[in-house]
Amino acid sequence: MKDSGEGELPMMGSEGSPRALGRERQPEAAHPRSRERRRHGCHLCSKSFATRRDLRTHLLVHEGRKPFPCHLCPATFAARSYLADHLQSHMGTKRCRCDLCPKSFLRPAQLARHRRVHGQRGNTTTTTT
C-alpha cells in the first residue's frame, strides 16, 4: 500500500499502530447491534462471541486447558492474548484504577466496562503503579 507515492505505510497490527489508527474499538453503546453480531454461543455458559475462533479459545477455559504459561509466575492462560495482558502486570505499566473500589485494569476500555457495576459511565481514571 502506498501513501501518495511517498513510500510504503507500516503494516503493524497492534493498537495505536498505523494499521489500527482510525479503527479504534467503540464501546458497545456506540454500536447497539454489536451483541447481534455475536452469533457463536457457548453451550456451557451464556457467553457468546463474534467469531468461531473466539468461541474455541473460550472453550479451553471450560476444559481446563491453559497452554500459555507465564515465565515469571505460576499463572497459565487459555489464549496468548490473555498472557500478553497478564505480562503487562509484571512490567509495572500504567494501570487504570477504579476510583470507587480497589480494582485496576490494563486498558481504559476495561475500566469503563467495570464501572457499569457501580452504575457509572466514563470518567476513567488512569494512574501509574
Steps between C-alpha positions, in 0.01 A plus 500: 500500500645837402449837667471753217806343339728599788582149623326211660291532811595282797272200537505428872184376668523598865283772651638843429692378197444650155285204394278535807461877476149596406373159603486547873242281669186677602316414820192285455275801564638656181416183309156389622499204261837365614331238720300385196827425319604257774347187355740239634355399835664279759290192575641489856429856612316810381796667326497563126776604262541679170713227346530124518866543588410705808250233602763224462741699718226548759424127505859434613408669828214252557731211412760622748761524224729799532795440269660846539708520821650816646877461532504739799237338723285183519206650305381331180257622235266362235602761240824670405325839523400427862865424577608823328260700716625319811865572416421871512430457871860383552640796310355772724328670209222755542192353650151639499368507854139523604453793736206322668663167590848343510482341152736606223520417131754508220283689253260795534228303319521227765459759775206661320329159474570433870354834608158379386498285815500824696230649274733757347637569153807684381733689733770236479793572725841384383780491753844345502602232746 
